[in-house]
Amino acid sequence: MPEQTPDIFRKILPPRRAVARALPCWLFAAVLLALPGCVTEGGGVHRTIVADGRVAIVAPYGFCVDESASRDDGDGAFVLLASCAALARGAEAAVPAEDAILTVSVAPSPGPGGSPEDRALVLQRYFASELGRAALARSGDPADVEVLETDTRGALFLVHSVDRGPGLAKGLRPDTWRAVFEANGRIVTAAATGFASRPIGDRAARALLQDLAGRSRAATESLPDPTMAQP
């Protein structure tokens, strides 16, 4: 696998500014505080297509896409997934079995290729390095981050880290599980962060990310080839 691979992964970690802008509204909605302007109208979107029609992101049960906090442009795609009930504030909206904030980032260009096994080895070395821990840190300081665990589940690479630096949104846990996988040639990073008042267990966080990755990869495989679209 090419030596530039780590830099590719660094660029697709969820952008800290985008997350910081999105979280305040999402957090207030999650605890059902009625703040006008924080809830996307017409909540209930469970799937979105990004990367010029090349990648589908599909939410696990009980989660919906917060369209107001998501983006898809030349710098890649960023998708925020929240509890459907929190977004819609409706009695009939679905509620996830395990509550968390889910974010997904999709690289703006094709990945370096290679097997999942090769990618896992590169990622293990990367996240053990100062460069990798800096990419995980809200502050950009690698000293703020400790990598607690890494794991590989088939084509899915998982990393569990804790960020003890400044800037943590009130009510969130400092630790995050992330999953890295490939979909239609694009490298995708998904993250699950729990609430301080409603902690999500490690097994549940991994299961959520596996569910999201499985749904998204299956839906991506069924997408029409965008290069074959008629003008």
N, C-alpha and C positions, 0 to 999 in steps of 0.2 A: 504494500500500500504506500502511496506517495508520502514523503515527509511533510508536505503542506497540509495533510489531513487534519491535525489538531487545530490549525487556524480556521478551517472550514467549520468545525464544531463550535469554536469560540464565537463565530459570527452569528450562529443561529440560536444561541441561548436566549431566552425571552428578554427583550430589551428592558433594562431596569426602569427607564423613564416611562415607558408605556405601561408597565405594571403599576408603577407608583401613581400614575394618573387614574388608572382604572380601579384600583382597589378601594379607595374611600367609598365610592358609591356602592360598590358591590358588597362591602362589609356591612354598611348600614342596612342595605336591603336584606342581607342574610339574617340579620337579627330583627327584621321586620320593623325598622324605624321608618316612618313615612317621610322621606325626604323627596320633594318634587324634583324631577329631572334626573333621578338616578336610575330609573327603571326603563328599559327599552320597551317602547310600545309594541304590542303584538308579540309578546314573549311566547316561547314555545318552539323556537327553531332548534332542531336537534342535529342538523347537518349543514355544513357549508363547504363550498368548492373554492379552492384557492390555487395559487401558483399557475395562473392562466389556464385554469380548467384541468390541471394535471393531478391534483391531490384533493381527496375528500377527507374532511375531518368530521367524525361522527361521535356524538356525545354518548357516554354511558347512560344507563337508565336514570332518570331523575335530574339530569343535567341538561341545560340549554345554552345555546350560543348567545352571549351578550354582544349583539351587533354594534352597539355604540362604543364598546371598548376594544373592538377588534379592528384589524387593518390588513390590507393586502396590497403591496406596492412593490416598487423595484428593489426595496431593501429586504424583501421577504414577507411572509405572512405571520401575523400574530393573532391568535384566537383565544378569547377568554370564555371559559365555560363555568356557569354558575348554576345553583339550584333553580330549577324551573319555578318552584314555589316562591323563592326569593325574588326572582325577576318579575314574575307576573303578579305576585301578591294575590293570587286567586285561590279559592278554596279547592278547586278541582285540579290545580297544577300538580305535576308529579314532584315527589320529594325523594331525593337519593337516600339509599340505605346508610351510606357513609358520607357525611358532609365534609366538603373540602373545596378549596379553590383549585381549579384546573386551568393551566395555560398551555398553549401549544404554539410552537414556532416552526416554520418551514423555511428551509434555505432558499435563497433567491435563485440559485443555479444548481445544476446537477451535482451530486456528490462525487467522491473520488472513485467509487466502485470498490471492488474487493469483496471478500466473503464476510459474513457476520463475525466469524471467528477472528479474522484479521482486524476488523473494526473494533472488536471488544478489546483486543490487546493494545491497540493504539489508544483507546479511550481510558483504559486502566492506567497507562503511563501518563496520559495527559492530565487526568484529574488528580493524580498523585503529585503533580508538579505545581510550582508556584503559579505558572501561567494558567493552568486549569482552575486552581482554586481562586485566582483573581477573577476569572470569568464567572465563577459562581457567586462572588461576593457582591452585595449591594453597593459597597463602597469602592470596589475594585481592589481592595487590599487583601492579598492572599492570607494574611495573618488572621483575618476575621473568620475564616472558613476552615472547618474540619470535615474531611470526608470520612464518614462513619462506616460505610459498607458499599461494595459494588457487587453486582450479580449479573449473570447472563441467563436469560430464558429464551432459548431458541435464537431468533433473530433480534431479540430485544436486549439492549444493554441497560442496566439499572444502576443508578448511583444515589446513595442517601447521604446528605450532607447537612451540617448545621452552620448557620451564619450568625455569629454573636456580635456582629458589627452594628452600627447605627442604622436607623431608617426603617426598622421593622414596623409594618402597619399594626396599629393597636388591635389586639384580639387574635392575632395570628401566632402560630408556633414558629420558633426560629429554624426548625428543621424542614427539609423538603426532599421528597423523592422525585427523581427525574428518570425518564426513559428515553432512549435514543433508538430510532429505528429508521428504516428506509421505506419510502412509498413512491413508486413510479420514478425511481432514480433520484428523488430528493431526500435529503436527510431531515428527519423530523425529530424535534425534542418536545416531550410532554412533561409537565411538572404537576405534582400534587402537594399542596400545602394545607395542613389542618388548622383548626381553631384551638386557641388556648383553653376555651371553656368546653370544647367538644373534641378532644384529641382523636385522631384517626390512627389506628394501629398500623404497624409496618406491613403486616400481611394484607390488610385492607387497602392500603395505599398502593402496594404492588399490584393487587388484583384490579384496582381501578385503572391503573395505567395499562395493564395488559388488556383489559376490556376495551379501552379507548383505542389502543394500537390495533387490536384485532379487527374491530369494527371499521376503523379508518382504512386499513390496508385492504380489507375485503371490498369496501365501497370504492376505493381507488381503482382496484383491478377491473371493476365493471364500468368505469368511465369511458366514454368514447375518446378516441385518439384526437386531441385538439388540432394536430397537424393535418388531419383529414377533413376538418370542417370546411364547408363551402364558404367562399367569400361573400 
